[in-house]
Amino acid sequence: MQIQKMEKRIEGIKAKLVRIGEMRPGSLNKQFTVCGRSNCRCGDPKNPKKHGPYYQLSYVHQGKSTSQYIQKEWVGAVRLQLANYKTFKALTTEWVDLALTIAKEKFLADKERLTSKTQALKQKKPSIGGTKSRDTAK
Ligand SMILES: [Zn+2]
């Protein structure tokens, strides 16, 4: 991809990032539990009906992992936040990919330019000792 095309793509990513709403990292897990009380429906040997579902949100932020229960009425909103975070993450990862590629290509182009310049100078350089060499270098 051309540098200009990649830069245009980055502009598109920035525009999308601005539109991202509420977000949070992590994953939501549905859980069912057994309370352990005798005669409870959850401990029925033939047809156990566990308690729940309970929704547990787990995430890692700045190296610290956290886990918390989410109220049933918040599950929809949290799912949306998690989806928004995935979009955010995908866009920023793509931005970094493009930024690295652009930086590399610019570096290579510059290196090529410098190399051809040096080669041109070498070719133009007159024999050693000539007093004119200083003037031609200007
Ligand atoms: Zn129970």
Residues whose N, C-alpha, C, O or C-beta is under 5 A from the ligand:
A	BS01	ZN	V34 C35 G36 C40 R41 C42
